[in-house]
Amino acid sequence: METPETGLQQALEGLADADTLLVALDFDGTLSPLVERAEDARPLNGSAAAVRALAALPGTVTAFISGRALDSLRRTASPGPETLLIGSHGAEAWTGPNAEPLRLTPEQASLLVRAREAVDKVTASHPGTWLETKPAGVVLHTRSAPDDVASAATDAARRKLGALDGVQLTDGKRVLEASVVHTNKGEGIRALREITGATAVLFAGDDVTDEHGFAALEPGDMAIKIGPGETRAPFRVDSPAGFSLVLAHLLELRRAHK
């Protein structure tokens, strides 16, 4: 197997020696290549195998932290029963059989209806855009639209949603998400660290929404950015295929330490 460059290799060796290691990973663009239709996404075989093997090691916890709703994440990622799940950018969580489901207040539920109506009006007048509903939010997707239509749709949705007090807006790659639960991936990582007692965390992601996760990391943790774009992560891998090799190498190192 190809060995990672020197700085990345040294950081992986430090992680592999952690008493309790949390491997927290974004899904789309990290474990799975980005695809036109979100429902067609699947993890690369090597990445899926490495995550399963890491989860089986002593003192090692795996988790997926995604913008997807939990149901969508389960369908596409096919996580093993040991892997913890954070969905909807932190609004939903599955941390074991006793995990409480997301429950909206009446005010949040009413606001969510209004947010969906606003985005529905935008997609109706901008061909190639579409609406995705989530338990705590609604997403405008523009990946299938021409650039000018995508830009106009995003601007229109931002204006309509910005008029709704209590809606949190999050920009991603050709998406604009509105949520009635105010959270982000950084809060998801903090919650997972507390739940698992992790002494070190690896977090990898490709989107601007993952920057909140990178910001939540502490000394001794490791952040990896997948693909291009500005980032606070000190390490970068060019593609999900490249990251699959990193996961496999971490697995080898962790096995040697355990």
Secondary structure as the mmCIF struct_conf table of DSSP 4:
data_model
#
loop_
_struct_conf.conf_type_id
_struct_conf.id
_struct_conf.beg_label_comp_id
_struct_conf.beg_label_asym_id
_struct_conf.beg_label_seq_id
_struct_conf.end_label_comp_id
_struct_conf.end_label_asym_id
_struct_conf.end_label_seq_id
HELX_LH_PP_P HELX_LH_PP_P1 GLU A 2 GLU A 5
HELX_RH_AL_P HELX_RH_AL_P1 THR A 6 ALA A 16
TURN_TY1_P TURN_TY1_P1 ASP A 17 ASP A 17
BEND BEND1 ASP A 19 THR A 20
STRN STRN1 LEU A 21 LEU A 25
STRN STRN2 ASP A 28 ASP A 28
TURN_TY1_P TURN_TY1_P2 GLY A 29 LEU A 31
STRN STRN3 SER A 32 SER A 32
BEND BEND2 GLU A 36 ARG A 37
HELX_RH_3T_P HELX_RH_3T_P1 ALA A 38 ASP A 40
HELX_RH_AL_P HELX_RH_AL_P2 ASN A 45 ALA A 55
TURN_TY1_P TURN_TY1_P3 ALA A 56 ALA A 56
BEND BEND3 LEU A 57 LEU A 57
TURN_TY1_P TURN_TY1_P4 PRO A 58 GLY A 59
STRN STRN4 THR A 60 ILE A 65
BEND BEND4 GLY A 67 ARG A 68
HELX_RH_AL_P HELX_RH_AL_P3 LEU A 70 ALA A 77
TURN_TY1_P TURN_TY1_P5 PRO A 81 GLU A 82
STRN STRN5 LEU A 84 GLY A 87
HELX_RH_3T_P HELX_RH_3T_P2 SER A 88 GLY A 90
TURN_TY1_P TURN_TY1_P6 ALA A 91 ALA A 91
STRN STRN6 GLU A 92 TRP A 94
BEND BEND5 GLY A 96 GLY A 96
TURN_TY1_P TURN_TY1_P7 PRO A 97 ASN A 98
HELX_LH_PP_P HELX_LH_PP_P2 ALA A 99 LEU A 102
HELX_RH_AL_P HELX_RH_AL_P4 PRO A 106 ALA A 124
TURN_TY1_P TURN_TY1_P8 SER A 125 SER A 125
BEND BEND6 HIS A 126 HIS A 126
TURN_TY1_P TURN_TY1_P9 PRO A 127 GLY A 128
STRN STRN7 TRP A 130 LYS A 134
TURN_TY1_P TURN_TY1_P10 PRO A 135 ALA A 136
STRN STRN8 GLY A 137 HIS A 141
TURN_TY1_P TURN_TY1_P11 ARG A 143 SER A 144
BEND BEND7 ALA A 145 ALA A 145
HELX_RH_AL_P HELX_RH_AL_P5 ASP A 147 GLY A 162
TURN_TY1_P TURN_TY1_P12 ALA A 163 ALA A 163
BEND BEND8 LEU A 164 LEU A 164
TURN_TY1_P TURN_TY1_P13 ASP A 165 GLY A 166
HELX_LH_PP_P HELX_LH_PP_P3 VAL A 167 VAL A 167
STRN STRN9 GLN A 168 GLY A 172
TURN_TY1_P TURN_TY1_P14 LYS A 173 ARG A 174
STRN STRN10 VAL A 175 SER A 179
BEND BEND9 VAL A 180 VAL A 181
HELX_RH_AL_P HELX_RH_AL_P6 LYS A 185 THR A 196
TURN_TY1_P TURN_TY1_P15 GLY A 197 GLY A 197
BEND BEND10 THR A 199 THR A 199
STRN STRN11 ALA A 200 GLY A 205
BEND BEND11 ASP A 207 ASP A 207
HELX_RH_3T_P HELX_RH_3T_P3 VAL A 208 ASP A 210
HELX_RH_AL_P HELX_RH_AL_P7 GLU A 211 ALA A 215
TURN_TY1_P TURN_TY1_P16 ALA A 216 ALA A 216
TURN_TY1_P TURN_TY1_P17 PRO A 219 GLY A 220
STRN STRN12 MET A 222 ILE A 226
BEND BEND12 GLY A 227 GLY A 229
BEND BEND13 ARG A 232 ARG A 232
BEND BEND14 PRO A 234 PRO A 234
STRN STRN13 PHE A 235 VAL A 237
BEND BEND15 ASP A 238 SER A 239
HELX_RH_AL_P HELX_RH_AL_P8 PRO A 240 HIS A 257
#
